[in-house]
Amino acid sequence: MTRLSVNINKIATLRNSRGGNNPNLIQVAKDCERFGAQGITIHPRPDERHIRYNDVFDLKKVVTTEFNIEGNCQEQKFVDLVLATKPEQVTLVPDTLGQLTSNHGWDTVTNQQYLREIIKVFKGAGIRVSIFVDPIPEMVEGAATTGTDRIELYTEAYATHFHQGKELAIAPYIEAAKIANEAGLGINAGHDLDLHNLAFFAKNIPHLDEVSIGHALICDALYYGLENTIQMYLGKLV
């Protein structure tokens, strides 16, 4: 079964909007695990507009499933944070400073040498590494020679085109997954996956290890409740 990692960035956004500690980010992380989530994902950014750096240390103390930290490894502060907290997984995302949300994967050809070097740093600390990639054969092939353990397929294009034709939307991802499997890479996926498109994606991507879902899941929780929503998402992965 594909594992569900809940991204709790939006909980931190809500907390920060009023100051104080409501909702309690740490309690929400613990509750997500209690409700069935098999991982907790966060994506700290330099401006700390949602996840704060102190949150990462606090979460490290309580997360008992898989702790996944996403972020821009070209920011030294991010690298230092990950090395200091040693999560089970770090996901490397090529964000730019001030970027609203992640919107593309790595160019694993152009950045090959850099990725090899930074991946070696994290793996040397005993941290599993995943890198964000678009479903482009050359980018997946390039990822396979960086030393990364996994790739995370950037699924915005799939989600955008799903209702126009799901078979056509998923075709590039099936090809990318085939290349990754043949290269011995683990496969994660994330971005705009939701209750409508998740099941089809999971059923058609062989050996999908993990999906990381935040925005859609938290939005659904406003209507269905957090516990029920997590169970609904888990049901799509069976």
Kinemage of the C-alpha trace (Angstrom):
@kinemage 1
@onewidth
@group {chain A} dominant
@subgroup {mainchain}
@vectorlist {calphas} color= white
{ca met a 1} P 0.000 0.000 0.000
{ca thr a 2} L 1.182 3.489 -0.843
{ca arg a 3} L 1.891 5.508 2.281
{ca leu a 4} L 0.124 8.792 3.034
{ca ser a 5} L 2.244 11.634 4.407
{ca val a 6} L 0.187 14.634 5.529
{ca asn a 7} L 1.711 18.038 4.826
{ca ile a 8} L 0.796 20.321 7.742
{ca asn a 9} L 2.038 23.624 6.285
{ca lys a 10} L -1.519 24.980 6.062
{ca ile a 11} L -2.057 24.347 9.770
{ca ala a 12} L 0.966 26.552 10.470
{ca thr a 13} L -0.395 29.198 8.070
{ca leu a 14} L -3.651 29.342 10.004
{ca arg a 15} L -1.830 29.522 13.332
{ca asn a 16} L 0.450 32.310 12.154
{ca ser a 17} L -2.437 34.395 10.834
{ca arg a 18} L -3.523 35.257 14.375
{ca gly a 19} L -0.380 34.678 16.414
{ca gly a 20} L -0.529 32.497 19.485
{ca asn a 21} L -0.757 28.732 19.160
{ca asn a 22} L -4.199 27.982 17.784
{ca pro a 23} L -4.341 25.588 16.067
{ca asn a 24} L -1.581 23.740 17.886
{ca leu a 25} L 0.722 22.481 15.124
{ca ile a 26} L 2.357 19.841 17.306
{ca gln a 27} L -0.962 18.423 18.458
{ca val a 28} L -2.258 18.341 14.890
{ca ala a 29} L 0.800 16.345 13.794
{ca lys a 30} L 0.232 13.858 16.610
{ca asp a 31} L -3.453 13.622 15.762
{ca cys a 32} L -2.743 13.056 12.055
{ca glu a 33} L -0.637 10.062 13.041
{ca arg a 34} L -3.323 8.854 15.469
{ca phe a 35} L -5.903 9.123 12.692
{ca gly a 36} L -3.828 6.890 10.407
{ca ala a 37} L -1.324 9.068 8.534
{ca gln a 38} L 1.911 7.189 7.919
{ca gly a 39} L 4.064 10.287 7.741
{ca ile a 40} L 4.241 14.014 8.436
{ca thr a 41} L 5.605 16.401 5.800
{ca ile a 42} L 6.646 20.014 6.261
{ca his a 43} L 8.144 22.552 3.886
{ca pro a 44} L 9.881 25.338 5.818
{ca arg a 45} L 10.716 28.450 3.819
{ca pro a 46} L 13.193 31.238 4.623
{ca asp a 47} L 10.465 33.766 5.477
{ca glu a 48} L 8.843 31.269 7.897
{ca arg a 49} L 5.409 32.287 6.615
{ca his a 50} L 4.036 28.916 7.653
{ca ile a 51} L 6.424 26.396 9.199
{ca arg a 52} L 8.890 28.102 11.532
{ca tyr a 53} L 12.356 26.730 12.069
{ca asn a 54} L 11.601 26.114 15.739
{ca asp a 55} L 8.611 24.009 14.665
{ca val a 56} L 10.961 21.566 12.989
{ca phe a 57} L 12.814 20.829 16.212
{ca asp a 58} L 9.542 20.522 18.131
{ca leu a 59} L 8.063 18.161 15.545
{ca lys a 60} L 11.160 16.003 15.528
{ca lys a 61} L 10.509 15.231 19.192
{ca val a 62} L 6.970 13.955 18.663
{ca val a 63} L 6.634 12.509 15.141
{ca thr a 64} L 6.673 8.727 15.444
{ca thr a 65} L 5.936 7.843 11.823
{ca glu a 66} L 8.062 9.120 8.925
{ca phe a 67} L 9.225 12.722 9.186
{ca asn a 68} L 9.766 14.282 5.746
{ca ile a 69} L 11.235 17.767 5.360
{ca glu a 70} L 10.909 19.401 1.942
{ca gly a 71} L 12.725 22.498 0.866
{ca asn a 72} L 15.289 24.397 -1.122
{ca cys a 73} L 18.679 22.845 -0.463
{ca gln a 74} L 20.348 25.851 -2.090
{ca glu a 75} L 19.528 27.733 1.124
{ca gln a 76} L 22.293 26.913 3.619
{ca lys a 77} L 19.907 27.491 6.513
{ca phe a 78} L 17.708 24.699 5.181
{ca val a 79} L 20.659 22.338 4.860
{ca asp a 80} L 21.756 23.104 8.415
{ca leu a 81} L 18.217 22.586 9.704
{ca val a 82} L 17.881 19.171 8.093
{ca leu a 83} L 21.280 18.020 9.309
{ca ala a 84} L 20.461 19.196 12.832
{ca thr a 85} L 17.109 17.383 13.008
{ca lys a 86} L 17.869 14.309 10.874
{ca pro a 87} L 14.401 13.410 9.544
{ca glu a 88} L 13.810 10.035 7.941
{ca gln a 89} L 13.587 11.749 4.550
{ca val a 90} L 14.564 15.044 2.964
{ca thr a 91} L 12.898 16.068 -0.285
{ca leu a 92} L 14.919 18.518 -2.354
{ca val a 93} L 12.826 21.116 -4.191
{ca pro a 94} L 14.237 23.764 -6.565
{ca asp a 95} L 12.292 26.679 -5.097
{ca thr a 96} L 13.325 30.278 -5.536
{ca leu a 97} L 13.313 32.827 -2.718
{ca gly a 98} L 9.784 34.029 -1.999
{ca gln a 99} L 8.124 31.402 -4.169
{ca leu a 100} L 4.440 30.901 -3.306
{ca thr a 101} L 4.453 27.162 -3.910
{ca ser a 102} L 6.623 24.624 -5.696
{ca asn a 103} L 5.974 24.723 -9.440
{ca his a 104} L 8.634 22.661 -11.199
{ca gly a 105} L 11.081 19.862 -10.720
{ca trp a 106} L 14.861 19.790 -10.916
{ca asp a 107} L 16.738 19.947 -14.174
{ca thr a 108} L 18.755 16.891 -13.228
{ca val a 109} L 21.012 17.217 -16.264
{ca thr a 110} L 22.102 20.829 -15.810
{ca asn a 111} L 22.309 20.437 -12.021
{ca gln a 112} L 23.803 16.952 -12.041
{ca gln a 113} L 27.060 17.764 -10.257
{ca tyr a 114} L 25.394 19.978 -7.664
{ca leu a 115} L 22.777 17.342 -6.889
{ca arg a 116} L 25.406 14.649 -6.501
{ca glu a 117} L 27.280 16.749 -3.988
{ca ile a 118} L 24.314 17.833 -1.875
{ca ile a 119} L 22.731 14.387 -1.898
{ca lys a 120} L 25.996 12.945 -0.636
{ca val a 121} L 25.865 15.386 2.287
{ca phe a 122} L 22.421 14.250 3.393
{ca lys a 123} L 23.014 10.557 2.797
{ca gly a 124} L 26.234 10.833 4.755
{ca ala a 125} L 24.079 11.884 7.710
{ca gly a 126} L 21.883 8.810 7.302
{ca ile a 127} L 18.942 10.657 5.737
{ca arg a 128} L 17.011 9.172 2.818
{ca val a 129} L 16.897 11.620 -0.103
{ca ser a 130} L 14.129 12.265 -2.607
{ca ile a 131} L 14.315 14.880 -5.346
{ca phe a 132} L 11.412 16.693 -6.981
{ca val a 133} L 11.181 15.975 -10.730
{ca asp a 134} L 8.813 16.544 -13.604
{ca pro a 135} L 7.577 13.454 -15.506
{ca ile a 136} L 10.141 13.875 -18.264
{ca pro a 137} L 12.226 10.811 -19.193
{ca glu a 138} L 15.500 12.745 -19.398
{ca met a 139} L 14.945 14.244 -15.943
{ca val a 140} L 14.213 10.858 -14.388
{ca glu a 141} L 17.232 9.340 -16.088
{ca gly a 142} L 19.341 12.215 -14.811
{ca ala a 143} L 17.999 11.694 -11.291
{ca ala a 144} L 19.094 8.065 -11.399
{ca thr a 145} L 22.753 9.092 -11.619
{ca thr a 146} L 22.704 11.643 -8.785
{ca gly a 147} L 22.766 9.114 -5.974
{ca thr a 148} L 19.248 9.936 -4.773
{ca asp a 149} L 17.171 7.198 -3.176
{ca arg a 150} L 13.860 8.361 -4.561
{ca ile a 151} L 12.203 10.853 -6.841
{ca glu a 152} L 9.020 12.765 -6.098
{ca leu a 153} L 6.920 13.145 -9.215
{ca tyr a 154} L 5.488 16.659 -9.456
{ca thr a 155} L 1.806 16.005 -10.142
{ca glu a 156} L 0.317 19.422 -10.870
{ca ala a 157} L 0.069 18.702 -14.610
{ca tyr a 158} L -1.727 15.430 -13.897
{ca ala a 159} L -4.209 17.136 -11.577
{ca thr a 160} L -4.799 20.021 -13.994
{ca his a 161} L -5.614 17.764 -16.937
{ca phe a 162} L -7.304 14.913 -15.044
{ca his a 163} L -10.894 15.924 -15.805
{ca gln a 164} L -10.089 16.569 -19.464
{ca gly a 165} L -8.850 13.015 -19.944
{ca lys a 166} L -7.306 10.996 -17.150
{ca glu a 167} L -5.574 8.437 -19.369
{ca leu a 168} L -3.789 11.168 -21.299
{ca ala a 169} L -2.989 13.057 -18.090
{ca ile a 170} L -1.317 10.096 -16.441
{ca ala a 171} L 0.588 8.772 -19.458
{ca pro a 172} L 3.808 10.774 -18.838
{ca tyr a 173} L 3.799 9.641 -15.204
{ca ile a 174} L 3.495 5.986 -16.136
{ca glu a 175} L 6.498 6.352 -18.430
{ca ala a 176} L 8.475 8.237 -15.786
{ca ala a 177} L 7.655 5.583 -13.170
{ca lys a 178} L 8.778 2.817 -15.524
{ca ile a 179} L 12.154 4.489 -15.976
{ca ala a 180} L 12.484 5.063 -12.240
{ca asn a 181} L 11.617 1.453 -11.448
{ca glu a 182} L 14.141 0.165 -13.951
{ca ala a 183} L 16.795 2.418 -12.398
{ca gly a 184} L 16.021 1.179 -8.888
{ca leu a 185} L 14.628 4.492 -7.656
{ca gly a 186} L 11.818 4.714 -5.145
{ca ile a 187} L 8.838 6.820 -6.206
{ca asn a 188} L 6.959 9.469 -4.240
{ca ala a 189} L 4.422 11.899 -5.654
{ca gly a 190} L 2.770 15.123 -4.688
{ca his a 191} L 1.117 18.431 -5.606
{ca asp a 192} L -2.624 18.898 -6.136
{ca leu a 193} L -3.480 15.253 -5.545
{ca asp a 194} L -6.965 15.058 -4.023
{ca leu a 195} L -9.949 12.799 -3.383
{ca his a 196} L -10.971 12.954 -7.035
{ca asn a 197} L -7.693 12.068 -8.755
{ca leu a 198} L -5.665 10.163 -6.164
{ca ala a 199} L -7.057 6.650 -6.593
{ca phe a 200} L -6.524 6.599 -10.367
{ca phe a 201} L -2.982 7.849 -9.952
{ca ala a 202} L -2.079 5.314 -7.283
{ca lys a 203} L -3.565 2.407 -9.234
{ca asn a 204} L -1.633 3.263 -12.392
{ca ile a 205} L 1.811 4.087 -10.994
{ca pro a 206} L 3.658 0.859 -10.165
{ca his a 207} L 5.586 0.696 -6.905
{ca leu a 208} L 4.414 4.107 -5.668
{ca asp a 209} L 5.972 4.401 -2.224
{ca glu a 210} L 4.402 7.557 -0.847
{ca val a 211} L 2.165 10.522 -1.597
{ca ser a 212} L 2.526 13.823 0.231
{ca ile a 213} L -0.731 15.766 0.439
{ca gly a 214} L -1.446 18.988 2.271
{ca his a 215} L -3.551 21.733 0.712
{ca ala a 216} L -6.391 19.589 -0.641
{ca leu a 217} L -6.502 17.379 2.442
{ca ile a 218} L -6.729 20.328 4.848
{ca cys a 219} L -9.409 21.956 2.673
{ca asp a 220} L -11.437 18.730 2.725
{ca ala a 221} L -11.007 18.506 6.486
{ca leu a 222} L -12.983 21.757 6.844
{ca tyr a 223} L -16.034 19.852 5.615
{ca tyr a 224} L -15.400 16.259 6.625
{ca gly a 225} L -13.285 16.608 9.759
{ca leu a 226} L -9.589 15.765 9.973
{ca glu a 227} L -9.898 12.183 11.158
{ca asn a 228} L -12.528 11.282 8.582
{ca thr a 229} L -10.615 13.043 5.806
{ca ile a 230} L -7.395 11.147 6.507
{ca gln a 231} L -9.338 7.900 6.414
{ca met a 232} L -10.919 8.935 3.109
{ca tyr a 233} L -7.509 9.598 1.589
{ca leu a 234} L -6.136 6.309 2.911
{ca gly a 235} L -9.105 4.581 1.292
{ca lys a 236} L -8.043 5.939 -2.085
{ca leu a 237} L -4.642 4.239 -1.699
{ca val a 238} L -5.892 0.714 -1.025
